């Protein structure tokens, strides 16, 4: 491993935030617990770059075991994006790819970044370059169920329509994909990460989304990438219908301290200017039943300053204490 697992823009983002991280949990191989964890998942979040270099976030599904590790540096995924997925055409040998294994029912999540070394009709194989776990902050628990998918031609969006704005405004979860500057080569790459908060934590004003950035693992993988290449991609999921909203846009980061006065718990803000997207109805073969909010999510606020009490937001049996510890240099999840 290099002296630091972070590329220059990640280090610059850490400096702008006034924080540092050693990256002790970042490895160049997958520990056994990561390898066995991926095999339990019926869904997987991935990010890849399209022909124009834009990140794209999407989700793959299958029966548990469709993701499995051949050895500590190799991950096989027996699935490909659906033909109607805008990310489908981007899958190719040698393409950089980011993988997030996230079990919403337990709040476990592990990441693996690398490149595609093999691709066939049944799926693809990834040579893993980085593997690390993250802590459970801001993850709302949901139980996944298989359901028949009925995909239709996606609606191509040049701006957000009423339905898209409504989904975003009510969301408590989304995925974000980013990429480093190409000149960083193997020191950089693409990344996909989870973001969560109370419903309404993403502010929607026309085609501009403003997102609070809460304390995390201090790695600044996402904001570091966006500092060097402001092109990003967001994935919003309608957990009840299986609809997927995939967006691409330009990001600007507000490193000032005003976020703390606008949204309780936020350390900074970032703005996502939508340039296009795809609304894919019933695209997922999964539906989710809501279980509870993360206690850390319940400690944050919303843009309107109104914070629902835990009693109104969550069932009686919350997982008290889950995610309360610091995420800095989090061990494998």
C-alpha positions, 0 to 999 in steps of 0.5 A: 500500500502507498503511504496514504490511500487517498488521492490528492483531491481527497486530501485537499477536501480533508484539509478544507474540512479541517479534518484528517484520516489515516484510512486504516480501514482501507485495504488492497484486498477483501477481508474474509468478512467482506467476502462472505458479506457480499454473498448474502446480498440480493442487491448491489449498488454500483457506479460506472462511467458512461462514454462521455466520462460521466458517473452513473449510479445504478442497482443490480439484483439477484438471488443471494449469492449472485455476488461472490468472491473468487479470492481476496482480490476478485469479485464476481457479479452474476448480473448485468444492468437491464437493457433499459438501464442507462448504465448498461452500455457502459459495462466493458472490460477494463472499465473502472467500477465502484461497488457498494454492498449495503444490507439495509436490514442490518445497516452493514455496508462494505465497498470495493473499488476496482476495474472490470477484468471479464464480462460475459452474458451472465455478468462480470468480474472485478479486480478489487483495488480498494476494499473498506467498511463504513459505519452505520450512520444515517442508514434507515433499516428496510427489509427487501422482498422480491416482486415481479418487475414490469419495466417500461421505457424510461422517461428521459429527463432534461429537468426534474418533473413533478413526480421526480421532485416529489420523490426527492423531497420525501427521500430519506436515502439516496446513492451518489456516484463520483469519479476522480480526475483521470490523471490520478490513474490507479490512485483514483477511480470511481466511487459510490456511496450512501447518503441518508437523513430525515425525509426532506433533508434534500432541498429541491428548488427547481432543478437544483438540489441542496444536500447537507453533509453530515459527519462521516468517516472523514475519508471524503471520497465523494467530496474529494472526487467532486472537488476535482471533477464536479460531475456526479450521479444520484440514484433515488429509489421508490422503495414501495414501487421499485421506481428508480430515478437516476440523475446526472448533474454538476456539483458545487461544494459550500465549505463555509460554516453556514450549513450548521445554522440551516440544517441541524447536524450538517457540517457543510452543504453541496449543490447538485445542478441537474443536467439530465436523468432517467425515470425508470418505472418499476425497474427494480425486482425488489420492494422494501418494507420500512423498519426504523430510522437510524438514531443518528438520523433522528438527531439531525434536522431538516431544511424547514427547521421542523424535526419530527419526534422519534415517536412519529418517525419510527416504530416503537422498537428502534435500534437504540445506540446503533451507529452512535460511535464515530465513523472515523477510520471505521473498521470492516463492517 
